Amino acid sequence: MTPLISIVIPCYNHGHYLREALDSITIIKHTSVEVIIVNDGSTDQNTLAILKSLALEGYTIINQINQGLGKTRNNGIKRARGKYILPLDADNKLLSAYLHTGVKYLEEHPEIAVVYSDAFYYGDKQGYIPVKDFNLQQLITGNFIDACALFRKSAWEDVGGYDENMPFMGVEDWEFWLNLSFNGYIFYHISEPGFYYRVSNNSMIKKDTSPNFNLLKNYIEKKHSYYINYNAPAVYMSEKFKASPLVFLLKMILLTYFPSKYKELIGRRKIKRL
């Protein structure tokens, strides 16, 4: 049976957290889930022993030399058979309703490509993380969507997956969400917690993102300069109009006066997005 959802867990020396992450998936009892764990060149003996044990239990383990987060996620997703992908960090945990709610929404709304949620902090810091509704201008300014979001594998394939050429780790998710957005994919925010986000002093985000953030931001701005340019929307619309004036006007009428029909036709692949 082909799974509906593939949960991809990158793991680098986080074996001591893996069981908690896997237990949070097990209690969800979704009937169509596969779990793929990608061992990104772990050197910790405890982690290696746990991964070996999990392989004997039937979990899919991909072993590789250390390649970084972007390539590690891509390698896991390449092996995934599910229609929907959910990346889960090895030190985080899912809440029981997240998969059901997210998949139900994606199934009922084919025009939506990504579903993301709020979260709870846990670990060294506890609390609630409210997340913004989707806004591309705010996303360009800075990332507010965690990796733990459900998205269509077809969308991941269309944009070429996570960027594997970044000079440093830390903003793979941000670049991926921007890439999807710039390619016309639509996001939906579930305004309730979908997972637990572990906060610790050894967090990869703290350790790898901050010192190199400006360099990474410059990399993203250069890569997506056409879209991040303030004049890009006007230029884009002008080019669309010149290419096919009648089709452009019909789509604008649909989008403005019949948005539901516009989304329906996109979902059914009868028309392409403006």
Backbone torsions as a table, in degrees:
resi	resn	phi	psi	omega
1	MET	NA	128.2	179.0
2	THR	-74.9	126.4	-179.6
3	PRO	-69.2	152.4	176.5
4	LEU	-83.9	-35.5	-175.3
5	ILE	-123.4	135.0	172.5
6	SER	-115.7	119.3	176.8
7	ILE	-98.3	120.5	-175.9
8	VAL	-109.3	121.2	-176.0
9	ILE	-116.8	105.9	171.9
10	PRO	-72.9	141.8	-179.5
11	CYS	-138.8	120.1	172.2
12	TYR	-129.6	100.8	179.1
13	ASN	58.0	31.3	178.8
14	HIS	-115.3	29.9	-177.9
15	GLY	-58.9	-32.0	-178.1
16	HIS	-67.8	-15.3	176.8
17	TYR	-101.3	-17.1	-170.5
18	LEU	-56.7	-42.1	-177.0
19	ARG	-60.7	-39.6	178.5
20	GLU	-62.9	-43.9	178.8
21	ALA	-61.6	-45.2	-178.7
22	LEU	-68.5	-37.4	177.2
23	ASP	-62.3	-36.5	-179.9
24	SER	-67.2	-26.8	176.2
25	ILE	-78.7	-41.8	-176.7
26	THR	-60.4	-41.2	-176.1
27	ILE	-72.9	-14.8	178.0
28	ILE	-68.0	-34.4	177.1
29	LYS	57.1	36.4	172.6
30	HIS	-70.9	137.5	-171.6
31	THR	-74.5	-12.1	-173.5
32	SER	-139.0	69.1	-178.2
33	VAL	-129.4	135.8	168.1
34	GLU	-117.3	148.6	179.6
35	VAL	-118.4	128.2	177.7
36	ILE	-121.5	121.1	178.7
37	ILE	-106.2	126.7	-179.8
38	VAL	-109.0	111.4	178.1
39	ASN	-82.4	105.6	-175.0
40	ASP	-87.6	60.9	176.0
41	GLY	68.9	38.7	179.5
42	SER	-58.8	142.4	177.7
43	THR	-111.8	-14.5	-179.1
44	ASP	-70.9	124.9	-175.2
45	GLN	-65.6	-35.3	177.6
46	ASN	-63.6	-43.6	177.6
47	THR	-61.1	-44.1	-179.4
48	LEU	-63.5	-38.7	178.6
49	ALA	-66.5	-41.1	179.4
50	ILE	-65.5	-42.2	178.5
51	LEU	-63.1	-39.4	177.7
52	LYS	-63.7	-41.9	178.2
53	SER	-64.1	-41.6	179.8
54	LEU	-65.5	-35.7	177.0
55	ALA	-63.0	-39.9	178.1
56	LEU	-66.8	-27.4	178.0
57	GLU	-79.6	-6.7	176.7
58	GLY	107.8	-0.1	177.5
59	TYR	-72.0	146.4	175.6
60	THR	-80.5	117.7	179.4
61	ILE	-117.2	126.1	173.5
62	ILE	-105.2	119.6	178.3
63	ASN	-101.1	133.0	-179.3
64	GLN	-149.0	161.3	170.3
65	ILE	-68.5	160.7	-177.3
66	ASN	-62.5	122.9	-175.4
67	GLN	-128.9	-1.1	-179.9
68	GLY	90.7	163.9	-169.7
69	LEU	-67.0	-44.0	-177.1
70	GLY	-59.8	-50.4	-179.1
71	LYS	-68.4	-34.9	179.0
72	THR	-62.9	-46.3	177.1
73	ARG	-62.6	-44.4	179.6
74	ASN	-59.3	-42.7	-179.8
75	ASN	-62.2	-39.2	177.4
76	GLY	-67.3	-42.4	-177.6
77	ILE	-68.8	-32.9	176.3
78	LYS	-59.1	-36.4	179.4
79	ARG	-80.8	-16.3	-175.0
80	ALA	-67.3	141.9	178.8
81	ARG	-105.9	-6.6	-174.9
82	GLY	-75.5	155.9	174.7
83	LYS	-72.3	-33.2	-178.6
84	TYR	-118.5	143.8	-178.9
85	ILE	-114.8	138.9	171.7
86	LEU	-133.0	107.7	173.9
87	PRO	-74.8	132.4	178.6
88	LEU	-129.2	120.3	175.8
89	ASP	-65.8	146.1	-173.6
90	ALA	-62.3	-22.0	-178.0
91	ASP	-101.6	9.8	177.3
92	ASN	-108.5	171.9	-178.6
93	LYS	-139.1	145.7	177.9
94	LEU	-88.2	150.5	169.1
95	LEU	-93.7	149.2	-166.7
96	SER	-60.8	-33.0	-173.7
97	ALA	-85.2	-12.3	-170.0
98	TYR	-60.5	-50.8	-177.9
99	LEU	-63.1	-44.9	-178.8
100	HIS	-61.1	-48.6	-177.6
101	THR	-65.5	-46.4	-177.8
102	GLY	-64.6	-46.5	-179.0
103	VAL	-67.3	-39.8	178.6
104	LYS	-58.4	-43.3	-179.2
105	TYR	-66.5	-42.5	179.4
106	LEU	-64.8	-37.8	179.4
107	GLU	-67.1	-36.3	-177.1
108	GLU	-85.6	-15.1	-177.2
109	HIS	-130.6	83.4	-177.3
110	PRO	-63.0	-15.9	178.7
111	GLU	-78.1	-15.3	179.9
112	ILE	-88.2	134.9	-179.6
113	ALA	-107.2	-29.2	-174.8
114	VAL	-134.2	133.0	173.3
115	VAL	-120.2	126.4	179.0
116	TYR	-130.0	166.5	-171.7
117	SER	-139.4	175.2	168.3
118	ASP	-75.6	-178.0	-178.8
119	ALA	-154.5	167.8	170.1
120	PHE	-107.5	139.5	165.4
121	TYR	-76.4	148.0	166.4
122	TYR	-155.0	170.2	-174.9
123	GLY	100.0	-128.0	-178.9
124	ASP	-71.3	-15.7	177.0
125	LYS	-138.7	138.6	-179.3
126	GLN	-123.1	145.2	179.7
127	GLY	162.8	-169.3	-177.0
128	TYR	-116.0	136.9	179.9
129	ILE	-112.2	96.0	173.9
130	PRO	-75.6	140.2	-177.6
131	VAL	-117.6	150.5	-178.1
132	LYS	-74.5	151.5	165.8
133	ASP	-64.4	157.1	-172.5
134	PHE	-65.5	133.6	175.9
135	ASN	-149.5	115.0	-174.3
136	LEU	-63.2	-39.4	-179.9
137	GLN	-62.1	-38.4	177.4
138	GLN	-70.3	-35.8	178.8
139	LEU	-66.3	-35.8	176.1
140	ILE	-63.0	-36.6	-180.0
141	THR	-68.6	-38.5	-179.5
142	GLY	-177.5	153.4	-176.2
143	ASN	-76.3	138.0	173.8
144	PHE	-132.5	10.0	-179.1
145	ILE	-113.4	120.5	-179.8
146	ASP	-71.1	162.7	176.9
147	ALA	-61.3	-27.8	-174.7
148	CYS	-77.6	70.5	179.3
149	ALA	-131.5	149.1	176.8
150	LEU	-86.1	131.4	175.6
151	PHE	-143.5	159.4	-179.6
152	ARG	-74.6	133.1	178.0
153	LYS	-61.4	-33.3	179.7
154	SER	-61.5	-34.7	178.0
155	ALA	-69.6	-42.4	176.3
156	TRP	-57.7	-44.7	179.1
157	GLU	-63.3	-40.9	-175.1
158	ASP	-62.7	-38.0	-177.0
159	VAL	-95.9	2.0	177.6
160	GLY	85.5	16.3	176.1
161	GLY	74.4	-161.2	178.2
162	TYR	-75.0	145.0	179.0
163	ASP	-67.1	124.1	-179.2
164	GLU	-100.4	4.1	-173.8
165	ASN	-110.8	12.1	180.0
166	MET	-65.4	143.1	-178.3
167	PRO	-68.5	-25.4	178.1
168	PHE	-142.9	163.3	175.1
169	MET	-85.4	158.7	171.6
170	GLY	138.3	-29.1	-177.3
171	VAL	-127.8	28.5	179.9
172	GLU	-57.1	-42.1	-179.0
173	ASP	-64.4	-47.1	-178.6
174	TRP	-56.4	-48.3	-179.4
175	GLU	-64.0	-38.8	179.9
176	PHE	-64.7	-44.8	178.7
177	TRP	-64.1	-41.5	177.6
178	LEU	-61.9	-44.0	-179.6
179	ASN	-60.3	-44.0	176.5
180	LEU	-62.2	-44.5	-178.7
181	SER	-62.0	-46.1	-178.4
182	PHE	-66.3	-20.7	177.0
183	ASN	-94.3	12.5	171.6
184	GLY	89.2	7.4	-178.9
185	TYR	-79.6	146.4	-172.1
186	ILE	-104.8	139.0	-178.6
187	PHE	-108.5	151.5	175.1
188	TYR	-134.4	133.8	-178.1
189	HIS	-102.0	122.6	170.8
190	ILE	-88.8	115.4	-173.3
191	SER	-85.3	52.8	173.1
192	GLU	-153.9	157.0	-176.5
193	PRO	-65.1	137.2	177.4
194	GLY	-115.0	-12.2	-177.3
195	PHE	-161.2	167.3	173.8
196	TYR	-102.3	128.3	-179.9
197	TYR	-106.1	114.8	-177.4
198	ARG	-77.1	131.9	176.3
199	VAL	-111.3	125.4	177.3
200	SER	-146.8	162.5	-179.8
201	ASN	-67.5	-19.2	-179.8
202	ASN	-98.4	13.5	-179.5
203	SER	-55.1	134.0	179.9
204	MET	-59.8	-35.4	-178.0
205	ILE	-64.1	-44.3	179.3
206	LYS	-65.4	-41.6	-172.4
207	LYS	-73.2	-36.2	-170.5
208	ASP	-106.7	-25.3	-172.7
209	THR	-82.6	-51.6	-167.4
210	SER	-56.7	-49.5	-176.1
211	PRO	-62.2	-28.8	-174.0
212	ASN	-112.6	13.9	-171.3
213	PHE	-59.7	-44.3	-177.9
214	ASN	-63.8	-37.9	177.3
215	LEU	-65.0	-41.4	179.1
216	LEU	-67.5	-40.4	178.4
217	LYS	-62.6	-41.8	177.8
218	ASN	-63.1	-37.3	178.3
219	TYR	-61.7	-46.3	-179.7
220	ILE	-64.7	-44.3	-179.4
221	GLU	-62.3	-37.0	178.8
222	LYS	-71.1	-43.5	-178.8
223	LYS	-62.9	-40.7	-175.7
224	HIS	-110.6	33.0	-173.9
225	SER	-59.2	-32.6	-179.0
226	TYR	-61.8	-42.0	-175.9
227	TYR	-83.1	-33.1	-177.3
228	ILE	-78.1	-20.0	174.0
229	ASN	-59.6	131.9	-177.1
230	TYR	-62.2	-27.8	-178.8
231	ASN	-84.5	-6.9	-173.7
232	ALA	-58.3	-44.1	-179.1
233	PRO	-58.0	-42.7	-179.7
234	ALA	-66.5	-41.9	178.8
235	VAL	-64.0	-43.3	-179.3
236	TYR	-59.9	-48.5	-179.3
237	MET	-64.0	-38.5	179.4
238	SER	-63.0	-42.5	179.9
239	GLU	-67.2	-39.1	177.5
240	LYS	-61.9	-43.1	-179.5
241	PHE	-64.0	-45.0	-179.0
242	LYS	-63.3	-35.5	-177.8
243	ALA	-66.6	-39.7	-178.5
244	SER	-158.9	85.4	-174.3
245	PRO	-56.7	-43.5	-177.0
246	LEU	-67.2	-46.2	178.6
247	VAL	-62.1	-41.5	179.1
248	PHE	-59.3	-47.2	-178.4
249	LEU	-65.5	-40.1	178.4
250	LEU	-63.5	-41.4	178.3
251	LYS	-66.1	-39.6	178.2
252	MET	-63.3	-38.9	177.3
253	ILE	-64.4	-45.1	177.9
254	LEU	-60.6	-48.4	-177.1
255	LEU	-62.6	-38.9	-175.6
256	THR	-80.3	-45.3	-171.9
257	TYR	-105.6	-20.0	-179.4
258	PHE	-135.5	60.1	-174.4
259	PRO	-60.4	-35.2	179.4
260	SER	-64.0	-42.9	178.4
261	LYS	-65.7	-38.4	178.2
262	TYR	-59.6	-47.6	179.5
263	LYS	-65.1	-39.1	179.4
264	GLU	-61.6	-45.5	-179.1
265	LEU	-65.7	-35.3	175.9
266	ILE	-66.5	-45.7	179.7
267	GLY	-59.2	-36.5	179.1
268	ARG	-86.6	2.5	178.1
269	ARG	59.9	32.8	175.3
270	LYS	-82.6	-29.6	175.8
271	ILE	-135.7	162.2	174.4
272	LYS	-98.2	153.8	178.3
273	ARG	-64.2	152.0	172.1
274	LEU	-63.3	NA	NA
